[in-house]
């Protein structure tokens, strides 16, 4: 597609950059998907993005194919299978710890946006302590944005965040017997 | 980045395709952003996507630059300026009507996913009747997915939808005096 070249507005330039801690939680759809939308938005602004995906490991996800077109975006898949079909907790814990190491690397590297996808689930499963995550995030460079997704976000993480959105399910196709749709849910 | 080539699982193949009507509403962040995440997910699966953006017209939005990398995605910008700084309602109404014509074209063309971004705002402003939108959507091909975003989604649209998510603002950076951040909000 063709989009007119950007014509930056004065009021959008020289604005104060504040590294936001953002949380997408709740039982509804759109938590990870909004994170992925944010990833391409940031990449479209020339920013460097690292996504660590905890627990989810479907290799045929449309977003993974899409991210291949973005040299600005690095994805670390710290999980295997769908979140709802995770089998081996020891293996998942090992992968989750590896994912947290990738998050540490991204912070040391000073990327612009770090997305910790489904990190709330990894926390709930006890794969690493919340205090570790909070300490890592508190020590990040001042302008670095972080987005944590997953249902049941812990209170202290939401307390530390500047943005928290709850995705609330009003209606879900599964309740109507409709299976997950390619290109929509994966 | 490099992602391993897809290894489609048997249980993900030959599944029933059901064209979903989806609504992202509520006062929180992530409604459009989740729509954009869905757009690149679908494009990553080789699907054709049309996005009609009502009211919003910031040309320097990161997502627009990102969508340039996707021949599968066509964006029609049926708006000018930010939603919160819309000035000329007559001009916006004209653009909105043009946007609805683009939606009709996309349906006639049989695209896989049609995203009507901020269409709920255009409806609330009376730029076109809800009955028209519902009639257009009811007549679409059976497998076509549609995602309507914007706060205050009208009841009959939610009634017709298979998926409705309310993005509920728990915490917003603006409340803390933080201006919209490049790469995050645009």
Interface residues (C-beta under 8 A of the other chain):
Chain A: X1 X2 X3 X4 X5 X6 X7 X8 X9 X12 X15 X16 X17 X18 X20 X22 X23 X24 X25 X26 X28 X29 X30 X31 X32 X33 X34 X35 X36 X37 X38 X39 X40 X41 X42 X43 X44 X45 X47 X58 X59 X60 X61 X62 X63 X64 X65 X66 X67 X68 X69 X70 X71 X73 X74 X75 X112 X113 X145 X158 X161 X162 X163 X164 X165 X166 X167 X168 X169 X170 X171 X172 X173 X176 X178 X179 X180 X181 X182 X183 X184 X186
Chain B: X1 X2 X3 X4 X5 X6 X7 X8 X9 X12 X15 X16 X17 X18 X20 X22 X23 X24 X25 X26 X28 X29 X30 X31 X32 X33 X34 X35 X36 X37 X38 X39 X40 X41 X42 X43 X44 X45 X47 X58 X59 X60 X61 X62 X63 X64 X65 X66 X67 X68 X69 X70 X71 X73 X74 X75 X112 X113 X145 X158 X161 X162 X163 X164 X165 X166 X167 X168 X169 X170 X171 X172 X173 X176 X178 X179 X180 X181 X182 X183 X184 X186
